[in-house]
Amino acid sequence: MTDRSVLPNLDRYRQALASLKTIRTAGRVAQVVGLTIEATGLDSKIGDVCEVHAQEDTRPLLTEVVGFRDERTLLMPLGEMLGVRPGSQIYPTGTFFRCPVGTALLGRVVNGLGEPIDSLGPLEPIEYVPTYNNPPHPLQRQPISQPLVTGIRAIDGLLTCGKGQRIGIFAGSGVGKSTLMGMIARSSRSDVSVIALVGERGRELQEFVTRDLGPEGLRRSVVVVSTSDQPALLRLKAAWVATTIAEYFRDMGLDVTFLMDSVTRFAMAQREVGLAIGEPPASKGYTPSVFALLPRLLERTGAGQYGTITGYYTVLVEGDDFNEPICDAVRSILDGHIVLSRAFAARNHYPAIDVLNSVSRVMPAVTTSSHRADAAYARKLLAAYEKARDLINIGAYVTGSDPDIDAALVCLPALNAFLQQETQEFTTIEETQMQLNAIARGGNN
C-alpha cells in the first residue's frame, strides 16, 4: 500500500483547476459612437479591462468598461480605435487595470499604462498592482510636523510646506508652472519624486526631462506622461498610475514628492468620458462625475501611516479666472495654494509667485515662532506697498505719511531680491530664514 504521508499536498493545484475558466466568453462590437464602443454579449462589470481584436496582425486594443446602456456595454479605448469594425470580437480579461510599481521605475519615463517609452529596456523585476485604491484611513495618517525644503526662497520662507501636505499651483498658461515644478522636483529634499504630466504638449516632455528636471532630478524620479493627443481614458490613467506608484514608495516608509501637471486637464479628460456615456453637463460643461472624482484622486496623497506623499498639483486657470469651477473645487480640497501671477511674469519676476494671494495651511505646524513672525512682517510690507502702489508710481505719496509704507519702500529691493530666484539656484532653509530675518530687522530699524 502507498504511504499517503509521503504524497505531496495537491490542494492548491485542485483549487487552481477548480477556479480555471475553460470556456472563454466573447462579445462583439455593435457600434462605435464618438469615444465609446458599444458591445453586445459581454458579461463584465464597471472597471473591467477588455481586449478588442480588431485585426489579426495587430495587438489587441485594450478598453475599459465605463457604463451600460440598453443592454449594451459601453467601453472606452486605451489606444487608437483604427481598424475596429462591427462584429470585432471582444474578450474580457476579468481583471481591473493594473500598473507596475517598484524601484526599477526610478529614472524611467513611462506612458499612461505604465509602459516604458524611454528606450531603456523593459521594467524588470517589477510588480503589478491595481490602480483603484482607497486613501489612507483618516485616523491612521501621521500628523504633519516636519517642513519639506524645496530650495525656493519664496516657498520655504513665506509659504512653508510640510511633508505630507497637498498644495495647488494655480496659474494661467505660460506663466511658469512647468519651470516651478522642475525646480521643486530637482531641489526638494525628499527620497523620491513622482511626476505626472497629464494632457501636456508632446514637445514639453523632452524639454521638461532634460532642461527642467535634469539628470540629477531624473535619477530619483519616475515620470508618467500622457500627451494631449491621446485618448481621454489614457490621460485619466496617467494620473491614477502615477498616484499608485507614489503610494508604493510611501508604503515603504519613504518621503515622496508628487507633482501633477495638470488637474485641469485631468478634469477635462473625465468630462470627455462623462459626456460620451451620456452624463449631463453640470457646471461650465463639467459633468457631476468630475467633481466626484477630484477628491478621490487628491485624497490618496498626503501623509500615511509610515511614509508621506507631498503633493503639488498644478491647476490651469482658464482666462485667468481663479474662481472658475475646477479652481474652486481643488482649492477647497487641498491644504494650501500657490498663485502664479501673469503681472509678475510680465515684470520678469520669477518664480512669479503672488505671495499675498497664496497660503500654506500647515505652515504654523512646521515652522518656529520667529520664522512665522518674520514671514508675517514680510507679508505686511508687501501688502502695504501694494495698497499704495498707484500713489507711489505717480509720485503722490509723501514720506512719513504711513510708517508701514515707509518701511516697505526701504525693504522692497531686498524683498524682491529674496522672492526672485534663478531656476538652477538652490537655497537652504537656514539661508532662507537668515535672509528673511535680515529683511525684517531692516524694516524695523
C-alpha positions as CSV (number, residue, x, y, z in Angstrom):
1,M,0.0,0.0,0.0
2,T,1.1,3.5,-0.7
3,D,2.0,5.6,2.3
4,R,-0.2,8.8,1.9
5,S,2.0,10.7,4.3
6,V,4.8,10.9,1.7
7,L,2.5,12.1,-1.1
8,P,2.7,15.9,-2.0
9,N,-0.1,18.2,-0.9
10,L,-2.1,18.9,-4.1
11,D,-4.8,21.0,-2.6
12,R,-3.6,24.3,-4.1
13,Y,-3.5,22.7,-7.5
14,R,-7.0,21.4,-7.2
15,Q,-8.2,24.8,-6.1
16,A,-6.5,26.4,-9.1
17,L,-8.1,23.9,-11.5
18,A,-11.5,24.5,-9.9
19,S,-11.3,28.2,-10.5
20,L,-9.9,27.9,-14.0
21,K,-12.3,29.1,-16.7
22,T,-12.3,26.5,-19.5
23,I,-14.6,28.4,-21.7
24,R,-13.6,31.9,-22.9
25,T,-16.6,34.1,-23.5
26,A,-16.6,36.9,-26.1
27,G,-18.7,39.8,-27.0
28,R,-18.9,41.7,-30.3
29,V,-18.7,45.4,-31.3
30,A,-22.2,46.6,-32.1
31,Q,-21.3,50.2,-33.0
32,V,-18.8,53.0,-32.2
33,V,-20.3,56.4,-31.2
34,G,-17.8,59.1,-30.6
35,L,-15.3,58.0,-28.0
36,T,-17.2,54.9,-26.9
37,I,-17.5,51.3,-28.2
38,E,-20.9,49.7,-27.7
39,A,-20.7,45.9,-27.3
40,T,-23.2,43.1,-27.0
41,G,-22.7,39.7,-25.4
42,L,-20.3,40.8,-22.7
43,D,-20.7,39.8,-19.0
44,S,-18.5,42.4,-17.4
45,K,-18.6,45.0,-14.6
46,I,-17.5,48.6,-14.4
47,G,-13.8,48.9,-14.5
48,D,-13.1,45.5,-16.2
49,V,-10.4,45.6,-18.9
50,C,-11.3,44.0,-22.2
51,E,-9.4,43.2,-25.4
52,V,-10.8,44.2,-28.7
53,H,-9.4,42.1,-31.5
54,A,-9.7,44.4,-34.5
55,Q,-7.1,43.0,-36.8
56,E,-5.3,39.7,-36.8
57,D,-1.8,41.2,-37.4
58,T,-2.0,43.8,-34.6
59,R,-2.0,43.8,-30.9
60,P,-5.5,43.8,-29.2
61,L,-6.9,47.2,-28.3
62,L,-7.2,47.5,-24.6
63,T,-10.5,49.0,-23.4
64,E,-12.3,49.6,-20.1
65,V,-15.9,49.1,-19.2
66,V,-17.3,52.6,-18.2
67,G,-21.1,52.1,-18.3
68,F,-24.1,50.3,-19.7
69,R,-27.0,51.4,-22.0
70,D,-30.0,49.5,-23.4
71,E,-28.4,46.1,-22.6
72,R,-25.2,47.1,-24.2
73,T,-21.8,47.5,-22.6
74,L,-20.0,50.8,-23.1
75,L,-16.3,50.6,-23.4
76,M,-13.6,53.3,-23.8
77,P,-10.3,52.7,-25.5
78,L,-6.9,52.9,-24.0
79,G,-5.4,53.4,-27.5
80,E,-6.4,54.3,-31.1
81,M,-9.6,52.7,-32.5
82,L,-8.2,52.4,-36.0
83,G,-9.4,49.1,-37.5
84,V,-12.3,48.5,-35.2
85,R,-15.4,47.4,-37.1
86,P,-18.9,46.0,-36.4
87,G,-18.5,42.4,-35.3
88,S,-15.0,42.7,-33.9
89,Q,-14.6,40.2,-31.1
90,I,-14.1,41.5,-27.5
91,Y,-12.6,39.3,-24.8
92,P,-13.0,40.3,-21.1
93,T,-9.8,39.8,-19.0
94,G,-11.8,39.6,-15.8
95,T,-9.5,42.0,-14.0
96,F,-9.2,45.7,-13.2
97,F,-6.4,47.8,-14.7
98,R,-3.0,47.1,-13.0
99,C,0.2,49.1,-13.2
100,P,3.8,48.4,-12.5
101,V,5.5,49.5,-9.2
102,G,9.0,49.0,-7.8
103,T,12.4,50.6,-7.5
104,A,13.1,49.6,-11.1
105,L,10.9,52.6,-12.1
106,L,13.4,55.2,-10.7
107,G,14.9,57.2,-13.5
108,R,12.4,55.9,-16.1
109,V,9.7,57.6,-18.2
110,V,6.5,55.6,-18.7
111,N,3.2,56.2,-20.5
112,G,-0.3,56.2,-19.0
113,L,-0.4,52.4,-19.0
114,G,2.9,52.2,-17.1
115,E,4.8,51.0,-20.2
116,P,8.4,52.4,-20.7
117,I,8.8,54.9,-23.5
118,D,12.4,56.0,-22.9
119,S,14.1,53.2,-24.9
120,L,15.9,51.9,-21.8
121,G,14.6,48.4,-22.0
122,P,11.8,46.6,-20.1
123,L,10.9,47.1,-16.4
124,E,12.3,44.1,-14.6
125,P,11.8,42.9,-11.9
126,I,8.5,44.6,-11.4
127,E,5.2,44.0,-9.5
128,Y,1.8,44.9,-10.8
129,V,-0.9,46.3,-8.5
130,P,-4.4,47.7,-9.1
131,T,-4.7,51.4,-9.6
132,Y,-8.0,51.6,-7.8
133,N,-7.0,52.1,-4.1
134,N,-8.6,53.8,-1.2
135,P,-7.0,56.8,0.6
136,P,-5.3,56.1,3.9
137,H,-7.6,55.9,6.9
138,P,-8.1,59.4,8.3
139,L,-7.2,58.2,11.8
140,Q,-4.1,56.4,10.7
141,R,-2.5,59.4,8.9
142,Q,0.6,60.7,10.8
143,P,0.3,64.4,11.7
144,I,2.3,66.9,9.5
145,S,5.1,68.2,11.7
146,Q,8.2,68.5,9.5
147,P,8.9,71.0,6.8
148,L,9.7,69.9,3.2
149,V,12.6,72.0,1.9
150,T,12.1,72.9,-1.8
151,G,15.1,75.2,-2.1
152,I,12.8,78.0,-3.3
153,R,13.0,81.0,-1.0
154,A,9.5,82.3,-1.7
155,I,8.0,79.0,-0.7
156,D,10.3,77.9,2.1
157,G,10.3,81.4,3.6
158,L,6.7,82.6,3.3
159,L,4.7,79.5,2.2
160,T,6.5,76.8,4.1
161,C,5.2,73.3,3.1
162,G,5.2,70.2,5.3
163,K,5.9,66.6,4.5
164,G,2.6,65.1,3.6
165,Q,0.9,68.4,2.6
166,R,-1.1,68.7,-0.6
167,I,-0.8,72.1,-2.3
168,G,-2.1,73.5,-5.6
169,I,-0.1,75.7,-8.0
170,F,-2.7,77.9,-9.8
171,A,-1.7,79.8,-12.9
172,G,-2.8,80.7,-16.5
173,S,-0.9,79.4,-19.5
174,G,2.7,80.4,-20.0
175,V,3.3,81.8,-16.5
176,G,5.9,79.3,-15.4
177,K,4.1,76.3,-13.9
178,S,6.3,73.7,-15.5
179,T,9.5,75.6,-14.6
180,L,8.4,75.8,-11.0
181,M,7.6,72.1,-11.0
182,G,11.1,71.3,-12.3
183,M,12.7,73.4,-9.6
184,I,10.7,71.6,-6.9
185,A,11.4,68.1,-8.4
186,R,15.1,68.9,-8.7
187,S,15.7,70.5,-5.4
188,S,13.1,69.2,-2.9
189,R,14.6,67.2,0.0
190,S,12.6,64.0,-0.4
191,D,13.6,60.4,-1.1
192,V,11.6,60.0,-4.4
193,S,9.8,62.2,-6.9
194,V,6.9,61.0,-9.0
195,I,5.8,63.3,-11.8
196,A,2.6,63.0,-13.7
197,L,2.3,65.0,-17.0
198,V,-1.4,64.7,-17.9
199,G,-2.6,66.1,-21.3
200,E,0.6,68.0,-21.9
201,R,2.1,69.0,-25.3
202,G,4.4,66.4,-26.7
203,R,7.1,69.0,-27.2
204,E,7.1,69.7,-23.5
205,L,8.1,66.2,-22.3
206,Q,11.6,66.2,-23.7
207,E,12.1,69.8,-22.5
208,F,10.9,69.1,-19.0
209,V,13.0,65.9,-18.6
210,T,16.2,67.4,-20.0
211,R,16.0,71.1,-19.1
212,D,13.7,71.5,-16.1
213,L,14.3,68.1,-14.3
214,G,17.8,67.4,-15.5
215,P,19.9,64.2,-14.9
216,E,20.1,64.7,-11.2
217,G,16.4,65.1,-10.8
218,L,15.5,62.2,-13.1
219,R,17.8,59.8,-11.2
220,R,15.5,59.7,-8.2
221,S,12.2,60.3,-10.1
222,V,9.5,58.5,-12.0
223,V,7.9,60.4,-14.9
224,V,4.4,59.3,-16.1
225,V,3.2,61.0,-19.2
226,S,0.1,61.1,-21.4
227,T,0.1,63.7,-24.1
228,S,-2.9,65.8,-25.2
229,D,-3.4,63.8,-28.4
230,Q,-4.0,60.5,-26.6
231,P,-7.5,59.2,-25.7
232,A,-9.2,60.7,-22.7
233,L,-9.2,57.4,-20.7
234,L,-5.4,57.1,-21.2
235,R,-5.0,60.7,-19.8
236,L,-7.0,59.7,-16.8
237,K,-4.9,56.5,-16.3
238,A,-1.7,58.5,-16.2
239,A,-2.9,60.3,-13.1
240,W,-4.0,57.1,-11.4
241,V,-0.8,55.2,-12.4
242,A,1.4,58.0,-11.0
243,T,-0.6,58.1,-7.8
244,T,-0.3,54.4,-7.4
245,I,3.4,54.5,-7.9
246,A,3.8,57.3,-5.3
247,E,1.7,55.2,-2.8
248,Y,4.0,52.2,-3.3
249,F,7.1,54.3,-2.2
250,R,5.1,55.9,0.6
251,D,4.2,52.5,2.0
252,M,7.9,51.6,2.0
253,G,8.2,54.4,4.6
254,L,9.8,57.0,2.2
255,D,9.1,60.7,1.8
256,V,7.7,61.2,-1.7
257,T,7.3,64.4,-3.7
258,F,4.4,64.1,-6.1
259,L,3.9,66.6,-8.9
260,M,1.0,66.5,-11.3
261,D,0.5,68.9,-14.2
262,S,-2.3,69.4,-14.5
263,V,-5.5,68.7,-12.6
264,T,-7.5,70.8,-15.1
265,R,-6.6,68.5,-18.0
266,F,-7.4,65.5,-15.8
267,A,-10.9,67.1,-15.2
268,M,-11.2,67.8,-19.0
269,A,-10.5,64.1,-19.7
270,Q,-13.2,63.0,-17.3
271,R,-15.6,65.5,-18.8
272,E,-15.0,63.9,-22.2
273,V,-15.7,60.4,-20.7
274,G,-18.8,61.6,-18.9
275,L,-20.3,63.4,-21.9
276,A,-19.5,60.4,-24.1
277,I,-21.5,58.0,-21.9
278,G,-24.5,60.4,-21.6
279,E,-23.8,62.3,-18.4
280,P,-25.5,65.7,-18.3
281,P,-23.2,68.7,-18.0
282,A,-23.4,70.5,-14.7
283,S,-21.1,73.5,-14.2
284,K,-19.4,75.1,-17.2
285,G,-19.8,71.9,-19.2
286,Y,-18.2,69.7,-16.5
287,T,-20.2,66.6,-15.6
288,P,-21.0,65.7,-12.0
289,S,-18.5,62.8,-12.1
290,V,-15.7,65.3,-12.4
291,F,-16.4,66.8,-9.1
292,A,-16.9,63.4,-7.5
293,L,-13.5,62.1,-8.9
294,L,-11.4,65.1,-7.8
295,P,-11.4,64.3,-4.0
296,R,-10.9,60.6,-4.8
297,L,-7.7,61.5,-6.6
298,L,-6.4,64.2,-4.3
299,E,-7.2,62.5,-1.0
300,R,-5.0,59.5,-2.0
301,T,-1.8,61.5,-1.4
302,G,-0.7,63.1,1.8
303,A,0.7,61.5,5.0
304,G,0.2,57.8,5.5
305,Q,0.9,55.6,8.5
306,Y,4.6,55.3,7.7
307,G,5.8,57.5,4.8
308,T,4.5,60.7,3.2
309,I,3.4,62.0,-0.2
310,T,3.8,65.8,-0.5
311,G,1.6,66.6,-3.5
312,Y,2.0,69.6,-5.8
313,Y,-0.9,69.9,-8.2
314,T,-0.9,72.5,-10.9
315,V,-4.3,74.0,-12.0
316,L,-4.5,75.7,-15.4
317,V,-6.7,78.7,-14.8
318,E,-8.9,79.4,-17.8
319,G,-9.0,83.1,-18.8
320,D,-7.1,83.9,-15.5
321,D,-10.4,83.3,-13.7
322,F,-9.3,82.0,-10.3
323,N,-13.0,81.3,-9.3
324,E,-13.9,79.0,-12.2
325,P,-15.3,75.6,-11.1
326,I,-12.2,73.4,-11.2
327,C,-10.1,76.0,-9.3
328,D,-12.8,76.4,-6.7
329,A,-13.2,72.7,-6.2
330,V,-9.5,71.9,-6.0
331,R,-8.8,74.9,-3.7
332,S,-11.4,73.6,-1.2
333,I,-9.8,70.1,-1.1
334,L,-6.1,70.9,-0.9
335,D,-4.1,72.1,2.1
336,G,-3.0,75.4,0.5
337,H,-2.4,77.1,-2.8
338,I,0.4,78.9,-4.6
339,V,-0.8,81.5,-7.1
340,L,1.4,82.5,-10.1
341,S,0.7,86.0,-11.4
342,R,0.8,86.9,-15.1
343,A,1.6,90.5,-14.0
344,F,4.6,89.3,-12.1
345,A,5.8,87.3,-15.1
346,A,5.4,90.4,-17.3
347,R,7.8,92.2,-14.9
348,N,10.3,89.3,-15.3
349,H,9.7,88.4,-11.6
350,Y,10.4,84.7,-11.5
351,P,9.2,82.5,-10.0
352,A,6.0,84.6,-10.5
353,I,4.6,83.7,-7.0
354,D,1.9,86.1,-5.8
355,V,2.7,85.7,-2.1
356,L,-0.3,87.8,-0.9
357,N,-2.8,85.6,-2.7
358,S,-1.1,82.3,-1.7
359,V,-1.3,80.4,1.6
360,S,0.1,77.3,3.2
361,R,-2.4,75.9,5.7
362,V,0.2,73.8,7.5
363,M,2.9,76.4,7.9
364,P,2.1,77.1,11.6
365,A,2.7,73.4,12.3
366,V,6.2,73.1,10.6
367,T,7.8,76.5,11.5
368,T,9.2,78.2,14.5
369,S,7.6,81.2,16.1
370,S,10.4,83.5,15.0
371,H,10.1,82.3,11.4
372,R,6.4,82.9,11.4
373,A,6.9,86.4,12.8
374,D,9.4,87.3,10.1
375,A,7.2,85.9,7.4
376,A,4.2,87.8,8.7
377,Y,6.1,91.0,8.8
378,A,7.4,90.5,5.2
379,R,3.8,89.9,4.0
380,K,2.7,93.0,5.9
381,L,5.3,95.1,4.0
382,L,4.2,93.6,0.7
383,A,0.6,94.4,1.4
384,A,1.4,97.9,2.5
385,Y,3.3,98.5,-0.8
386,E,0.5,97.1,-3.0
387,K,-2.0,99.3,-1.2
388,A,0.0,102.4,-2.1
389,R,1.5,101.3,-5.4
390,D,-0.5,103.7,-7.5
391,L,0.2,106.7,-5.3
392,I,3.9,105.8,-5.2
393,N,4.1,105.4,-9.0
394,I,2.6,108.8,-9.7
395,G,4.7,110.5,-7.0
396,A,1.7,111.4,-4.8
397,Y,2.9,109.6,-1.7
398,V,4.6,111.7,0.9
399,T,7.2,110.0,3.0
400,G,6.2,109.9,6.7
401,S,2.5,109.5,6.0
402,D,2.4,105.8,6.9
403,P,5.2,104.0,8.8
404,D,4.3,100.7,7.1
405,I,4.6,102.1,3.6
406,D,7.9,103.8,4.6
407,A,9.3,100.5,5.9
408,A,8.1,98.8,2.7
409,L,9.9,101.3,0.5
410,V,13.1,100.7,2.4
411,C,12.9,96.9,2.3
412,L,11.3,96.4,-1.2
413,P,14.6,96.0,-3.1
414,A,15.8,93.3,-0.7
415,L,12.4,91.7,-0.5
416,N,12.2,91.5,-4.3
417,A,15.7,90.0,-4.5
418,F,14.6,87.5,-1.9
419,L,11.5,86.4,-3.8
420,Q,13.2,86.2,-7.2
421,Q,15.4,83.2,-8.0
422,E,17.2,81.6,-10.9
423,T,15.9,78.2,-12.0
424,Q,19.2,76.4,-11.1
425,E,19.6,78.2,-7.8
426,F,19.1,76.3,-4.5
427,T,18.9,78.0,-1.1
428,T,19.0,76.0,2.1
429,I,16.3,76.5,4.7
430,E,18.9,78.1,7.1
431,E,19.9,80.6,4.5
432,T,16.3,81.4,3.7
433,Q,15.5,82.1,7.3
434,M,18.6,84.2,7.8
435,Q,17.7,86.4,4.7
436,L,14.1,86.7,5.8
437,N,15.2,87.8,9.3
438,A,17.6,90.4,7.9
439,I,14.8,91.9,5.9
440,A,12.5,92.0,9.0
441,R,15.3,93.7,11.0
442,G,15.9,96.2,8.3
443,G,12.2,97.2,8.2
444,N,12.0,97.5,12.0
445,N,15.0,99.9,12.2
